[in-house]
Amino acid sequence: MPPAQYAEFLTAITHFVADLKAGTGFRKGLRVKKMQGHDHIWEMTFGDDWRATFEYGETQVPGEIHITWRRIGTHKVFKRP
């Protein structure tokens, strides 16, 4: 991932974590939604054409939601989320 896109991903993660902790849903700019055809995998869009897939995992720290990031990249990540 090019440095500029990595910086965008870090910004998106900052917003993602803040929204997750607030518990009020994700901001529209992150476009977080469940992936079609994959019950346990979610997707997030950031920057111009970058995507990340993730899933909710088993709690590691009591009281905190655990996220496992699966793939980060262009639209191609959807081929093998």
PyMOL Python script that loads the backbone (N, CA, C, O; Angstrom):
from pymol import cmd

cmd.read_pdbstr("""\
ATOM      1  N   MET A   1       0.853  -1.174   0.000  1.00  0.00           N
ATOM      2  CA  MET A   1       0.000   0.000   0.000  1.00  0.00           C
ATOM      3  C   MET A   1       0.895   1.232   0.000  1.00  0.00           C
ATOM      4  O   MET A   1       1.795   1.346   0.833  1.00  0.00           O
ATOM      5  N   PRO A   2       0.659   2.142  -0.915  1.00  0.00           N
ATOM      6  CA  PRO A   2       1.459   3.375  -0.964  1.00  0.00           C
ATOM      7  C   PRO A   2       1.313   4.197   0.330  1.00  0.00           C
ATOM      8  O   PRO A   2       0.266   4.150   0.977  1.00  0.00           O
ATOM      9  N   PRO A   3       2.353   4.941   0.702  1.00  0.00           N
ATOM     10  CA  PRO A   3       2.323   5.706   1.958  1.00  0.00           C
ATOM     11  C   PRO A   3       1.119   6.631   2.111  1.00  0.00           C
ATOM     12  O   PRO A   3       0.571   6.742   3.208  1.00  0.00           O
ATOM     13  N   ALA A   4       0.698   7.292   1.048  1.00  0.00           N
ATOM     14  CA  ALA A   4      -0.446   8.210   1.146  1.00  0.00           C
ATOM     15  C   ALA A   4      -1.722   7.447   1.512  1.00  0.00           C
ATOM     16  O   ALA A   4      -2.520   7.912   2.326  1.00  0.00           O
ATOM     17  N   GLN A   5      -1.905   6.280   0.907  1.00  0.00           N
ATOM     18  CA  GLN A   5      -3.092   5.483   1.207  1.00  0.00           C
ATOM     19  C   GLN A   5      -3.006   4.876   2.611  1.00  0.00           C
ATOM     20  O   GLN A   5      -4.020   4.727   3.293  1.00  0.00           O
ATOM     21  N   TYR A   6      -1.799   4.530   3.030  1.00  0.00           N
ATOM     22  CA  TYR A   6      -1.629   4.022   4.395  1.00  0.00           C
ATOM     23  C   TYR A   6      -2.020   5.103   5.404  1.00  0.00           C
ATOM     24  O   TYR A   6      -2.661   4.812   6.414  1.00  0.00           O
ATOM     25  N   ALA A   7      -1.637   6.331   5.132  1.00  0.00           N
ATOM     26  CA  ALA A   7      -2.013   7.447   6.013  1.00  0.00           C
ATOM     27  C   ALA A   7      -3.534   7.613   6.041  1.00  0.00           C
ATOM     28  O   ALA A   7      -4.111   7.873   7.097  1.00  0.00           O
ATOM     29  N   GLU A   8      -4.185   7.462   4.883  1.00  0.00           N
ATOM     30  CA  GLU A   8      -5.654   7.536   4.829  1.00  0.00           C
ATOM     31  C   GLU A   8      -6.272   6.412   5.640  1.00  0.00           C
ATOM     32  O   GLU A   8      -7.274   6.614   6.327  1.00  0.00           O
ATOM     33  N   PHE A   9      -5.671   5.214   5.562  1.00  0.00           N
ATOM     34  CA  PHE A   9      -6.183   4.083   6.329  1.00  0.00           C
ATOM     35  C   PHE A   9      -6.069   4.365   7.824  1.00  0.00           C
ATOM     36  O   PHE A   9      -7.007   4.091   8.572  1.00  0.00           O
ATOM     37  N   LEU A  10      -4.945   4.903   8.270  1.00  0.00           N
ATOM     38  CA  LEU A  10      -4.778   5.216   9.688  1.00  0.00           C
ATOM     39  C   LEU A  10      -5.808   6.237  10.164  1.00  0.00           C
ATOM     40  O   LEU A  10      -6.326   6.131  11.276  1.00  0.00           O
ATOM     41  N   THR A  11      -6.102   7.219   9.325  1.00  0.00           N
ATOM     42  CA  THR A  11      -7.140   8.201   9.665  1.00  0.00           C
ATOM     43  C   THR A  11      -8.498   7.513   9.757  1.00  0.00           C
ATOM     44  O   THR A  11      -9.268   7.766  10.683  1.00  0.00           O
ATOM     45  N   ALA A  12      -8.787   6.639   8.788  1.00  0.00           N
ATOM     46  CA  ALA A  12     -10.060   5.913   8.795  1.00  0.00           C
ATOM     47  C   ALA A  12     -10.177   5.048  10.046  1.00  0.00           C
ATOM     48  O   ALA A  12     -11.252   4.958  10.640  1.00  0.00           O
ATOM     49  N   ILE A  13      -9.079   4.414  10.447  1.00  0.00           N
ATOM     50  CA  ILE A  13      -9.092   3.568  11.648  1.00  0.00           C
ATOM     51  C   ILE A  13      -9.367   4.404  12.896  1.00  0.00           C
ATOM     52  O   ILE A  13     -10.084   3.966  13.795  1.00  0.00           O
ATOM     53  N   THR A  14      -8.805   5.591  12.947  1.00  0.00           N
ATOM     54  CA  THR A  14      -9.059   6.484  14.082  1.00  0.00           C
ATOM     55  C   THR A  14     -10.553   6.781  14.191  1.00  0.00           C
ATOM     56  O   THR A  14     -11.122   6.730  15.281  1.00  0.00           O
ATOM     57  N   HIS A  15     -11.181   7.090  13.066  1.00  0.00           N
ATOM     58  CA  HIS A  15     -12.630   7.349  13.049  1.00  0.00           C
ATOM     59  C   HIS A  15     -13.416   6.072  13.380  1.00  0.00           C
ATOM     60  O   HIS A  15     -14.387   6.107  14.135  1.00  0.00           O
ATOM     61  N   PHE A  16     -12.983   4.959  12.809  1.00  0.00           N
ATOM     62  CA  PHE A  16     -13.640   3.673  13.027  1.00  0.00           C
ATOM     63  C   PHE A  16     -13.669   3.331  14.517  1.00  0.00           C
ATOM     64  O   PHE A  16     -14.719   2.987  15.059  1.00  0.00           O
ATOM     65  N   VAL A  17     -12.517   3.427  15.173  1.00  0.00           N
ATOM     66  CA  VAL A  17     -12.424   3.095  16.596  1.00  0.00           C
ATOM     67  C   VAL A  17     -13.266   4.055  17.430  1.00  0.00           C
ATOM     68  O   VAL A  17     -13.952   3.627  18.358  1.00  0.00           O
ATOM     69  N   ALA A  18     -13.222   5.337  17.113  1.00  0.00           N
ATOM     70  CA  ALA A  18     -14.033   6.314  17.856  1.00  0.00           C
ATOM     71  C   ALA A  18     -15.522   5.992  17.716  1.00  0.00           C
ATOM     72  O   ALA A  18     -16.267   6.045  18.695  1.00  0.00           O
ATOM     73  N   ASP A  19     -15.949   5.660  16.506  1.00  0.00           N
ATOM     74  CA  ASP A  19     -17.357   5.324  16.277  1.00  0.00           C
ATOM     75  C   ASP A  19     -17.733   4.031  16.992  1.00  0.00           C
ATOM     76  O   ASP A  19     -18.823   3.917  17.553  1.00  0.00           O
ATOM     77  N   LEU A  20     -16.832   3.067  16.969  1.00  0.00           N
ATOM     78  CA  LEU A  20     -17.072   1.793  17.634  1.00  0.00           C
ATOM     79  C   LEU A  20     -17.244   2.003  19.139  1.00  0.00           C
ATOM     80  O   LEU A  20     -18.151   1.439  19.751  1.00  0.00           O
ATOM     81  N   LYS A  21     -16.379   2.804  19.721  1.00  0.00           N
ATOM     82  CA  LYS A  21     -16.456   3.071  21.165  1.00  0.00           C
ATOM     83  C   LYS A  21     -17.693   3.880  21.531  1.00  0.00           C
ATOM     84  O   LYS A  21     -18.266   3.687  22.603  1.00  0.00           O
ATOM     85  N   ALA A  22     -18.108   4.786  20.647  1.00  0.00           N
ATOM     86  CA  ALA A  22     -19.285   5.602  20.915  1.00  0.00           C
ATOM     87  C   ALA A  22     -20.559   4.758  20.893  1.00  0.00           C
ATOM     88  O   ALA A  22     -21.537   5.071  21.572  1.00  0.00           O
ATOM     89  N   GLY A  23     -20.532   3.685  20.101  1.00  0.00           N
ATOM     90  CA  GLY A  23     -21.675   2.779  20.048  1.00  0.00           C
ATOM     91  C   GLY A  23     -22.895   3.321  19.347  1.00  0.00           C
ATOM     92  O   GLY A  23     -24.000   2.815  19.540  1.00  0.00           O
ATOM     93  N   THR A  24     -22.708   4.345  18.535  1.00  0.00           N
ATOM     94  CA  THR A  24     -23.848   4.964  17.847  1.00  0.00           C
ATOM     95  C   THR A  24     -23.860   4.673  16.350  1.00  0.00           C
ATOM     96  O   THR A  24     -24.599   5.313  15.602  1.00  0.00           O
ATOM     97  N   GLY A  25     -23.067   3.734  15.918  1.00  0.00           N
ATOM     98  CA  GLY A  25     -22.983   3.412  14.495  1.00  0.00           C
ATOM     99  C   GLY A  25     -21.799   4.118  13.860  1.00  0.00           C
ATOM    100  O   GLY A  25     -21.224   5.042  14.436  1.00  0.00           O
ATOM    101  N   PHE A  26     -21.445   3.670  12.670  1.00  0.00           N
ATOM    102  CA  PHE A  26     -20.299   4.241  11.972  1.00  0.00           C
ATOM    103  C   PHE A  26     -20.714   5.448  11.143  1.00  0.00           C
ATOM    104  O   PHE A  26     -21.818   5.486  10.599  1.00  0.00           O
ATOM    105  N   ARG A  27     -19.835   6.426  11.048  1.00  0.00           N
ATOM    106  CA  ARG A  27     -20.108   7.604  10.219  1.00  0.00           C
ATOM    107  C   ARG A  27     -20.243   7.179   8.759  1.00  0.00           C
ATOM    108  O   ARG A  27     -19.610   6.220   8.318  1.00  0.00           O
ATOM    109  N   LYS A  28     -21.072   7.904   8.024  1.00  0.00           N
ATOM    110  CA  LYS A  28     -21.369   7.548   6.639  1.00  0.00           C
ATOM    111  C   LYS A  28     -20.134   7.550   5.745  1.00  0.00           C
ATOM    112  O   LYS A  28     -20.068   6.779   4.788  1.00  0.00           O
ATOM    113  N   GLY A  29     -19.166   8.393   6.038  1.00  0.00           N
ATOM    114  CA  GLY A  29     -17.969   8.494   5.217  1.00  0.00           C
ATOM    115  C   GLY A  29     -17.132   7.225   5.183  1.00  0.00           C
ATOM    116  O   GLY A  29     -16.348   7.030   4.254  1.00  0.00           O
ATOM    117  N   LEU A  30     -17.284   6.355   6.186  1.00  0.00           N
ATOM    118  CA  LEU A  30     -16.536   5.101   6.213  1.00  0.00           C
ATOM    119  C   LEU A  30     -17.230   3.999   5.414  1.00  0.00           C
ATOM    120  O   LEU A  30     -16.613   2.994   5.059  1.00  0.00           O
ATOM    121  N   ARG A  31     -18.479   4.191   5.146  1.00  0.00           N
ATOM    122  CA  ARG A  31     -19.277   3.227   4.374  1.00  0.00           C
ATOM    123  C   ARG A  31     -19.068   1.794   4.853  1.00  0.00           C
ATOM    124  O   ARG A  31     -18.724   0.906   4.073  1.00  0.00           O
ATOM    125  N   VAL A  32     -19.279   1.591   6.134  1.00  0.00           N
ATOM    126  CA  VAL A  32     -19.152   0.261   6.734  1.00  0.00           C
ATOM    127  C   VAL A  32     -20.456  -0.496   6.506  1.00  0.00           C
ATOM    128  O   VAL A  32     -21.541   0.016   6.782  1.00  0.00           O
ATOM    129  N   LYS A  33     -20.334  -1.731   5.995  1.00  0.00           N
ATOM    130  CA  LYS A  33     -21.516  -2.569   5.791  1.00  0.00           C
ATOM    131  C   LYS A  33     -21.088  -4.025   5.703  1.00  0.00           C
ATOM    132  O   LYS A  33     -19.918  -4.332   5.480  1.00  0.00           O
ATOM    133  N   LYS A  34     -22.058  -4.914   5.882  1.00  0.00           N
ATOM    134  CA  LYS A  34     -21.790  -6.344   5.748  1.00  0.00           C
ATOM    135  C   LYS A  34     -21.536  -6.669   4.289  1.00  0.00           C
ATOM    136  O   LYS A  34     -22.171  -6.108   3.397  1.00  0.00           O
ATOM    137  N   MET A  35     -20.609  -7.573   4.054  1.00  0.00           N
ATOM    138  CA  MET A  35     -20.335  -8.017   2.685  1.00  0.00           C
ATOM    139  C   MET A  35     -21.433  -8.972   2.230  1.00  0.00           C
ATOM    140  O   MET A  35     -21.879  -9.831   2.991  1.00  0.00           O
ATOM    141  N   GLN A  36     -21.853  -8.812   1.002  1.00  0.00           N
ATOM    142  CA  GLN A  36     -22.843  -9.728   0.449  1.00  0.00           C
ATOM    143  C   GLN A  36     -22.223 -11.109   0.290  1.00  0.00           C
ATOM    144  O   GLN A  36     -21.103 -11.245  -0.201  1.00  0.00           O
ATOM    145  N   GLY A  37     -22.961 -12.127   0.707  1.00  0.00           N
ATOM    146  CA  GLY A  37     -22.506 -13.495   0.549  1.00  0.00           C
ATOM    147  C   GLY A  37     -21.530 -13.978   1.609  1.00  0.00           C
ATOM    148  O   GLY A  37     -21.048 -15.108   1.533  1.00  0.00           O
ATOM    149  N   HIS A  38     -21.230 -13.142   2.595  1.00  0.00           N
ATOM    150  CA  HIS A  38     -20.306 -13.509   3.671  1.00  0.00           C
ATOM    151  C   HIS A  38     -20.910 -13.032   4.991  1.00  0.00           C
ATOM    152  O   HIS A  38     -20.802 -11.858   5.345  1.00  0.00           O
ATOM    153  N   ASP A  39     -21.528 -13.929   5.695  1.00  0.00           N
ATOM    154  CA  ASP A  39     -22.263 -13.556   6.906  1.00  0.00           C
ATOM    155  C   ASP A  39     -21.429 -12.888   7.984  1.00  0.00           C
ATOM    156  O   ASP A  39     -21.937 -12.036   8.715  1.00  0.00           O
ATOM    157  N   HIS A  40     -20.169 -13.253   8.098  1.00  0.00           N
ATOM    158  CA  HIS A  40     -19.360 -12.751   9.217  1.00  0.00           C
ATOM    159  C   HIS A  40     -18.323 -11.705   8.799  1.00  0.00           C
ATOM    160  O   HIS A  40     -17.559 -11.234   9.640  1.00  0.00           O
ATOM    161  N   ILE A  41     -18.283 -11.336   7.520  1.00  0.00           N
ATOM    162  CA  ILE A  41     -17.281 -10.378   7.041  1.00  0.00           C
ATOM    163  C   ILE A  41     -17.941  -9.042   6.715  1.00  0.00           C
ATOM    164  O   ILE A  41     -19.009  -8.982   6.107  1.00  0.00           O
ATOM    165  N   TRP A  42     -17.277  -7.988   7.134  1.00  0.00           N
ATOM    166  CA  TRP A  42     -17.741  -6.626   6.901  1.00  0.00           C
ATOM    167  C   TRP A  42     -16.736  -5.906   6.007  1.00  0.00           C
ATOM    168  O   TRP A  42     -15.590  -6.337   5.872  1.00  0.00           O
ATOM    169  N   GLU A  43     -17.172  -4.820   5.408  1.00  0.00           N
ATOM    170  CA  GLU A  43     -16.285  -4.023   4.568  1.00  0.00           C
ATOM    171  C   GLU A  43     -16.346  -2.559   4.967  1.00  0.00           C
ATOM    172  O   GLU A  43     -17.345  -2.089   5.514  1.00  0.00           O
ATOM    173  N   MET A  44     -15.267  -1.848   4.688  1.00  0.00           N
ATOM    174  CA  MET A  44     -15.182  -0.417   4.938  1.00  0.00           C
ATOM    175  C   MET A  44     -14.468   0.206   3.740  1.00  0.00           C
ATOM    176  O   MET A  44     -13.518  -0.368   3.209  1.00  0.00           O
ATOM    177  N   THR A  45     -14.925   1.370   3.322  1.00  0.00           N
ATOM    178  CA  THR A  45     -14.302   2.086   2.220  1.00  0.00           C
ATOM    179  C   THR A  45     -13.646   3.347   2.775  1.00  0.00           C
ATOM    180  O   THR A  45     -14.208   4.025   3.635  1.00  0.00           O
ATOM    181  N   PHE A  46     -12.454   3.652   2.272  1.00  0.00           N
ATOM    182  CA  PHE A  46     -11.767   4.880   2.697  1.00  0.00           C
ATOM    183  C   PHE A  46     -10.978   5.423   1.529  1.00  0.00           C
ATOM    184  O   PHE A  46     -10.611   4.676   0.621  1.00  0.00           O
ATOM    185  N   GLY A  47     -10.715   6.716   1.544  1.00  0.00           N
ATOM    186  CA  GLY A  47      -9.964   7.329   0.455  1.00  0.00           C
ATOM    187  C   GLY A  47     -10.724   7.248  -0.863  1.00  0.00           C
ATOM    188  O   GLY A  47     -11.938   7.046  -0.880  1.00  0.00           O
ATOM    189  N   ASP A  48     -10.009   7.405  -1.948  1.00  0.00           N
ATOM    190  CA  ASP A  48     -10.650   7.406  -3.261  1.00  0.00           C
ATOM    191  C   ASP A  48     -11.155   6.039  -3.683  1.00  0.00           C
ATOM    192  O   ASP A  48     -12.290   5.923  -4.145  1.00  0.00           O
ATOM    193  N   ASP A  49     -10.348   5.008  -3.537  1.00  0.00           N
ATOM    194  CA  ASP A  49     -10.743   3.693  -4.018  1.00  0.00           C
ATOM    195  C   ASP A  49     -10.115   2.589  -3.179  1.00  0.00           C
ATOM    196  O   ASP A  49      -9.634   1.593  -3.717  1.00  0.00           O
ATOM    197  N   TRP A  50     -10.118   2.763  -1.885  1.00  0.00           N
ATOM    198  CA  TRP A  50      -9.488   1.783  -1.008  1.00  0.00           C
ATOM    199  C   TRP A  50     -10.530   1.118  -0.140  1.00  0.00           C
ATOM    200  O   TRP A  50     -11.502   1.742   0.288  1.00  0.00           O
ATOM    201  N   ARG A  51     -10.313  -0.149   0.110  1.00  0.00           N
ATOM    202  CA  ARG A  51     -11.252  -0.954   0.874  1.00  0.00           C
ATOM    203  C   ARG A  51     -10.500  -1.733   1.955  1.00  0.00           C
ATOM    204  O   ARG A  51      -9.300  -1.988   1.860  1.00  0.00           O
ATOM    205  N   ALA A  52     -11.256  -2.093   2.972  1.00  0.00           N
ATOM    206  CA  ALA A  52     -10.726  -2.979   4.007  1.00  0.00           C
ATOM    207  C   ALA A  52     -11.852  -3.927   4.393  1.00  0.00           C
ATOM    208  O   ALA A  52     -13.013  -3.526   4.481  1.00  0.00           O
ATOM    209  N   THR A  53     -11.500  -5.181   4.622  1.00  0.00           N
ATOM    210  CA  THR A  53     -12.481  -6.135   5.116  1.00  0.00           C
ATOM    211  C   THR A  53     -12.071  -6.543   6.525  1.00  0.00           C
ATOM    212  O   THR A  53     -10.886  -6.593   6.855  1.00  0.00           O
ATOM    213  N   PHE A  54     -13.067  -6.831   7.339  1.00  0.00           N
ATOM    214  CA  PHE A  54     -12.803  -7.182   8.736  1.00  0.00           C
ATOM    215  C   PHE A  54     -13.923  -8.060   9.262  1.00  0.00           C
ATOM    216  O   PHE A  54     -14.970  -8.223   8.636  1.00  0.00           O
ATOM    217  N   GLU A  55     -13.665  -8.615  10.431  1.00  0.00           N
ATOM    218  CA  GLU A  55     -14.705  -9.376  11.118  1.00  0.00           C
ATOM    219  C   GLU A  55     -14.595  -9.112  12.612  1.00  0.00           C
ATOM    220  O   GLU A  55     -13.535  -8.756  13.127  1.00  0.00           O
ATOM    221  N   TYR A  56     -15.696  -9.294  13.276  1.00  0.00           N
ATOM    222  CA  TYR A  56     -15.715  -9.174  14.736  1.00  0.00           C
ATOM    223  C   TYR A  56     -15.189 -10.477  15.314  1.00  0.00           C
ATOM    224  O   TYR A  56     -15.621 -11.560  14.919  1.00  0.00           O
ATOM    225  N   GLY A  57     -14.258 -10.368  16.248  1.00  0.00           N
ATOM    226  CA  GLY A  57     -13.664 -11.554  16.848  1.00  0.00           C
ATOM    227  C   GLY A  57     -14.075 -11.724  18.294  1.00  0.00           C
ATOM    228  O   GLY A  57     -14.823 -10.921  18.851  1.00  0.00           O
ATOM    229  N   GLU A  58     -13.571 -12.777  18.881  1.00  0.00           N
ATOM    230  CA  GLU A  58     -13.836 -13.059  20.281  1.00  0.00           C
ATOM    231  C   GLU A  58     -13.152 -12.002  21.144  1.00  0.00           C
ATOM    232  O   GLU A  58     -12.000 -11.646  20.894  1.00  0.00           O
ATOM    233  N   THR A  59     -13.847 -11.508  22.142  1.00  0.00           N
ATOM    234  CA  THR A  59     -13.329 -10.457  23.010  1.00  0.00           C
ATOM    235  C   THR A  59     -11.994 -10.870  23.629  1.00  0.00           C
ATOM    236  O   THR A  59     -11.874 -11.953  24.203  1.00  0.00           O
ATOM    237  N   GLN A  60     -10.998 -10.002  23.508  1.00  0.00           N
ATOM    238  CA  GLN A  60      -9.669 -10.238  24.075  1.00  0.00           C
ATOM    239  C   GLN A  60      -9.490  -9.468  25.377  1.00  0.00           C
ATOM    240  O   GLN A  60      -8.819  -9.927  26.301  1.00  0.00           O
ATOM    241  N   VAL A  61     -10.105  -8.284  25.433  1.00  0.00           N
ATOM    242  CA  VAL A  61     -10.045  -7.423  26.612  1.00  0.00           C
ATOM    243  C   VAL A  61     -11.484  -7.211  27.071  1.00  0.00           C
ATOM    244  O   VAL A  61     -12.303  -6.700  26.307  1.00  0.00           O
ATOM    245  N   PRO A  62     -11.804  -7.593  28.302  1.00  0.00           N
ATOM    246  CA  PRO A  62     -13.180  -7.440  28.777  1.00  0.00           C
ATOM    247  C   PRO A  62     -13.718  -6.030  28.547  1.00  0.00           C
ATOM    248  O   PRO A  62     -13.068  -5.038  28.879  1.00  0.00           O
ATOM    249  N   GLY A  63     -14.915  -5.962  27.972  1.00  0.00           N
ATOM    250  CA  GLY A  63     -15.562  -4.681  27.731  1.00  0.00           C
ATOM    251  C   GLY A  63     -15.189  -4.009  26.422  1.00  0.00           C
ATOM    252  O   GLY A  63     -15.726  -2.950  26.099  1.00  0.00           O
ATOM    253  N   GLU A  64     -14.270  -4.611  25.657  1.00  0.00           N
ATOM    254  CA  GLU A  64     -13.867  -4.027  24.374  1.00  0.00           C
ATOM    255  C   GLU A  64     -14.193  -4.973  23.226  1.00  0.00           C
ATOM    256  O   GLU A  64     -14.080  -6.192  23.356  1.00  0.00           O
ATOM    257  N   ILE A  65     -14.598  -4.398  22.111  1.00  0.00           N
ATOM    258  CA  ILE A  65     -14.909  -5.176  20.915  1.00  0.00           C
ATOM    259  C   ILE A  65     -13.609  -5.496  20.193  1.00  0.00           C
ATOM    260  O   ILE A  65     -12.746  -4.633  20.036  1.00  0.00           O
ATOM    261  N   HIS A  66     -13.476  -6.743  19.757  1.00  0.00           N
ATOM    262  CA  HIS A  66     -12.272  -7.169  19.048  1.00  0.00           C
ATOM    263  C   HIS A  66     -12.542  -7.210  17.545  1.00  0.00           C
ATOM    264  O   HIS A  66     -13.520  -7.813  17.104  1.00  0.00           O
ATOM    265  N   ILE A  67     -11.678  -6.571  16.764  1.00  0.00           N
ATOM    266  CA  ILE A  67     -11.781  -6.538  15.307  1.00  0.00           C
ATOM    267  C   ILE A  67     -10.564  -7.237  14.715  1.00  0.00           C
ATOM    268  O   ILE A  67      -9.433  -6.994  15.134  1.00  0.00           O
ATOM    269  N   THR A  68     -10.804  -8.101  13.746  1.00  0.00           N
ATOM    270  CA  THR A  68      -9.722  -8.727  12.994  1.00  0.00           C
ATOM    271  C   THR A  68      -9.775  -8.169  11.577  1.00  0.00           C
ATOM    272  O   THR A  68     -10.751  -8.384  10.859  1.00  0.00           O
ATOM    273  N   TRP A  69      -8.733  -7.457  11.175  1.00  0.00           N
ATOM    274  CA  TRP A  69      -8.653  -6.923   9.814  1.00  0.00           C
ATOM    275  C   TRP A  69      -8.196  -8.056   8.899  1.00  0.00           C
ATOM    276  O   TRP A  69      -7.218  -8.745   9.189  1.00  0.00           O
ATOM    277  N   ARG A  70      -8.906  -8.238   7.805  1.00  0.00           N
ATOM    278  CA  ARG A  70      -8.637  -9.353   6.901  1.00  0.00           C
ATOM    279  C   ARG A  70      -7.817  -8.924   5.693  1.00  0.00           C
ATOM    280  O   ARG A  70      -6.746  -9.476   5.444  1.00  0.00           O
ATOM    281  N   ARG A  71      -8.307  -7.948   4.945  1.00  0.00           N
ATOM    282  CA  ARG A  71      -7.637  -7.480   3.722  1.00  0.00           C
ATOM    283  C   ARG A  71      -7.758  -5.959   3.641  1.00  0.00           C
ATOM    284  O   ARG A  71      -8.763  -5.375   4.046  1.00  0.00           O
ATOM    285  N   ILE A  72      -6.721  -5.341   3.114  1.00  0.00           N
ATOM    286  CA  ILE A  72      -6.718  -3.894   2.906  1.00  0.00           C
ATOM    287  C   ILE A  72      -6.132  -3.652   1.519  1.00  0.00           C
ATOM    288  O   ILE A  72      -5.052  -4.153   1.204  1.00  0.00           O
ATOM    289  N   GLY A  73      -6.832  -2.893   0.696  1.00  0.00           N
ATOM    290  CA  GLY A  73      -6.330  -2.624  -0.650  1.00  0.00           C
ATOM    291  C   GLY A  73      -7.395  -2.026  -1.537  1.00  0.00           C
ATOM    292  O   GLY A  73      -8.301  -1.339  -1.064  1.00  0.00           O
ATOM    293  N   THR A  74      -7.282  -2.289  -2.827  1.00  0.00           N
ATOM    294  CA  THR A  74      -8.258  -1.773  -3.792  1.00  0.00           C
ATOM    295  C   THR A  74      -9.481  -2.681  -3.804  1.00  0.00           C
ATOM    296  O   THR A  74      -9.614  -3.579  -2.973  1.00  0.00           O
ATOM    297  N   HIS A  75     -10.352  -2.436  -4.741  1.00  0.00           N
ATOM    298  CA  HIS A  75     -11.586  -3.210  -4.884  1.00  0.00           C
ATOM    299  C   HIS A  75     -11.293  -4.705  -5.025  1.00  0.00           C
ATOM    300  O   HIS A  75     -12.181  -5.525  -4.790  1.00  0.00           O
ATOM    301  N   LYS A  76     -10.092  -5.067  -5.396  1.00  0.00           N
ATOM    302  CA  LYS A  76      -9.714  -6.469  -5.575  1.00  0.00           C
ATOM    303  C   LYS A  76      -9.807  -7.290  -4.295  1.00  0.00           C
ATOM    304  O   LYS A  76      -9.885  -8.517  -4.355  1.00  0.00           O
ATOM    305  N   VAL A  77      -9.800  -6.626  -3.132  1.00  0.00           N
ATOM    306  CA  VAL A  77      -9.872  -7.379  -1.877  1.00  0.00           C
ATOM    307  C   VAL A  77     -11.182  -8.147  -1.767  1.00  0.00           C
ATOM    308  O   VAL A  77     -11.273  -9.101  -0.995  1.00  0.00           O
ATOM    309  N   PHE A  78     -12.194  -7.749  -2.524  1.00  0.00           N
ATOM    310  CA  PHE A  78     -13.481  -8.425  -2.452  1.00  0.00           C
ATOM    311  C   PHE A  78     -13.461  -9.810  -3.105  1.00  0.00           C
ATOM    312  O   PHE A  78     -14.343 -10.629  -2.846  1.00  0.00           O
ATOM    313  N   LYS A  79     -12.469 -10.071  -3.941  1.00  0.00           N
ATOM    314  CA  LYS A  79     -12.386 -11.387  -4.579  1.00  0.00           C
ATOM    315  C   LYS A  79     -12.073 -12.478  -3.568  1.00  0.00           C
ATOM    316  O   LYS A  79     -12.580 -13.596  -3.667  1.00  0.00           O
ATOM    317  N   ARG A  80     -11.230 -12.143  -2.589  1.00  0.00           N
ATOM    318  CA  ARG A  80     -10.891 -13.058  -1.485  1.00  0.00           C
ATOM    319  C   ARG A  80     -10.903 -12.258  -0.186  1.00  0.00           C
ATOM    320  O   ARG A  80      -9.846 -11.917   0.346  1.00  0.00           O
ATOM    321  N   PRO A  81     -12.095 -11.958   0.324  1.00  0.00           N
ATOM    322  CA  PRO A  81     -12.190 -11.068   1.486  1.00  0.00           C
ATOM    323  C   PRO A  81     -11.546 -11.620   2.729  1.00  0.00           C
ATOM    324  O   PRO A  81     -11.558 -10.967   3.772  1.00  0.00           O
TER     325      PRO A  81
END
""", "prot")
cmd.dss("prot")
cmd.show_as("cartoon", "prot")
cmd.util.cbc("prot")
cmd.orient("prot")
